[in-house]
Amino acid sequence: MRAVRTLKGLRARLEAVIPSKEAQNTLLFATWNLRDFDRADRRGYGPRLDEMLFYIAEVLSKFDFVAVQEVHQLNEWLEIMEILGSDYGYICSESEDEILGGSGQRMMFLFDRRKVQFVNSAGEIALPNTLGLSEAAEHGARDLLSKGKQFSRPPYAAHFFTQGLRFSTCTAHFNYGAEIGDKLRQRMQEMKQVIGYFSQRADRALKEKSAMILLGDFNIVYPGHQVIQLLEDEGFVVPEVLKTRSNYRQNKFYDQIAFKTDPAVIAYREEGKEPNAGVVKLFEMILTEADAEAYMPDAAETPNGARKSDPALCSYYRDWKTYQLSDHCPVWARVEINTAKTYFEDLEDQLRQE
């Protein structure tokens, strides 16, 4: 009964803040870091409750296309796919190699087949040896990009098709680090390489009337951070409304979506009758402070929650729930697609060649 009631309330609240995806000339993109999703070692926070998979699936179903980070094993994900049904498809990367500093995470794209089709082209991004990430990053050296070391979390790229138009996507989960120092410099150099690389690919795609979308957990420290400047310097559009806090505690600017497109083909518009981008604050919808009492018994059954007194358990609930949903909020943006213009321009080109 609790799950049914919560799911109905969540659906209504999501519909109030996310536009409908029924319009044929729009696409709703989203990115969501699902904290430690189906990770074998749950850090003492216990397994996800079954009902959480239904809530996660409900959120995902509101979008045409979602980049998902921090998926480990695929058992729980396959349960979500069963909930979503046959209209949805996904592709994912191999799990990260611990030898390269990864923790077994996968990158993933989920898409609604009714509007988006995968064109059987995807892969992880590997840098040339001359641009590989150096072991020097771990020893405080200033030159963090040199031979030998690849991304611990390789960015994942793929190509899709919608309504006569091809588009390319790349999702990334960049190295987490401090606001200053070597870890920040490593993250910045990782991002500079990826952004520059995909800027070049986006320029080629523009000539083919295609588009490039970057989305993922960029671990951005603050809104004026160099990462956003890097994106904008390379010609990517970053929605103003997304230059905001995207984590549960609303104190970090981690997640981002950026476009490099021909506005005559795919356009993001800052203004409209409805919002065209936003951050979904899930913990204002479910697992709220008012819900704490109902979930206390579940939190108390976890290794970290055992033997905690009521005041301590109440504080623990705030951490526990981020392992049930996530410590990141879903971030989304809507674009308009002018497939008619693309179709007629292609037709004209064909006629000229004849």
Salt bridges, closest charged atoms under 4 A:
GLU15 OE2 - LYS62 NZ 3.48
ASP36 OD1 - ARG39 NH1 3.51
ASP36 OD2 - ARG43 NE 2.56
ASP36 OD1 - HIS72 NE2 3.95
GLU51 OE1 - ARG2 NH2 2.56
GLU58 OE2 - ARG11 NE 2.93
GLU58 OE2 - LYS62 NZ 3.37
ASP64 OD2 - LYS115 NZ 3.39
ASP87 OD2 - ARG114 NH1 3.33
GLU94 OE2 - ARG106 NH1 3.48
GLU96 OE2 - ARG153 NE 3.70
ASP112 OD2 - LYS21 NZ 2.82
ASP112 OD2 - ARG114 NH2 2.81
GLU138 OE2 - LYS149 NZ 2.70
GLU179 OE2 - LYS252 NZ 3.82
ASP182 OD1 - ARG185 NH2 2.25
ASP203 OD1 - LYS260 NZ 2.92
ASP217 OD2 - HIS173 NE2 2.96
ASP217 OD2 - HIS328 NE2 3.73
GLU232 OE2 - LYS243 NZ 2.77
GLU240 OE2 - LYS243 NZ 2.81
ASP255 OD2 - HIS328 ND1 2.91
GLU274 OE1 - ARG334 NH1 3.31
GLU289 OE1 - ARG318 NH2 3.16
GLU289 OE2 - LYS321 NZ 3.86
ASP298 OD2 - ARG2 NH2 3.44
ASP319 OD1 - ARG249 NH2 2.67
ASP327 OD2 - ARG35 NE 3.72
ASP327 OD1 - HIS328 NE2 3.98
GLU336 OE1 - ARG269 NE 2.84
GLU345 OE2 - LYS341 NZ 2.22
ASP346 OD1 - LYS209 NZ 3.99
GLU348 OE1 - ARG352 NH2 3.72
ASP349 OD2 - LYS209 NZ 3.65
ASP349 OD1 - ARG352 NH1 2.74
